[in-house]
Each structure stands twice: as structure tokens, then as C-alpha cells.
Amino acid sequence: MKYDKSVYRSLALITQFGINMLVPVFLCTIAGIWLGRKCSMEWLVIPLFLVGALAGFRNIFIMAKNIYEKDAVSAKVPSIYAKQRKNGEQQNGRTYMCKEQRSDRERSKDHAQKD
């Protein structure tokens, strides 16, 4: 049974989103509880919780922005093979050319044979 890699990638992405959101919230909440008990200001938990939530949202925003930028770049950039065909480059003994280049070469061969 073969598994689709996109399922694992999606699961990893969801896990990263969760971790990026929860870690700052928990750390700031724990720091708020500790500082509140140390300074006898129990209300300090609330603002630090909000700071942690804002930090988590910021992390998710940056991560999502990077993912969408990578997708947009990969959609715009043609494959290596397309570049090789366009330039008529050789790889593994094969010359990759587009149709126009192939027809130009055939025409030049025909001219060479006629002369």
C-alpha cells in the first residue's frame, strides 16, 4: 500500500501551525503565573496571555506567508528541463530543444546537404 506524500506534508503543516500558536501562549501564561505569584499581582496572567496569543498569531502569519510565497515562486519558475529545451542544452548525451530550434537545425542540415 503506497501512501500519498501530500497527506504527510499536510499533517506536518497542521502540527507546525499548532506548535507555533501554542508554545508562546503557554510560555507567556506560565511566566504570568510565576510573576503574579512572585510580585503578588495575580492579574498579570491576563496581559501576558494576550501577548502570547499575539506572538502565536504573528508566528502563524509569517509561516503562512512564507508557504504561499514558495508556492507562487514554484508556479512561476519553469522546470529545469524546460529551460534546457529552450536553450538547446545537452544532458546525458541528449540535446533538449524546442520545436522551433529543431526545425531550424533541420533546415540548416537540408541546406548543408544541398550544397
Helices and strands as residue ranges (DSSP letters): H 5-39, G 42-44, H 45-76, H 80-87, E 90-91, E 94-95, H 99-114
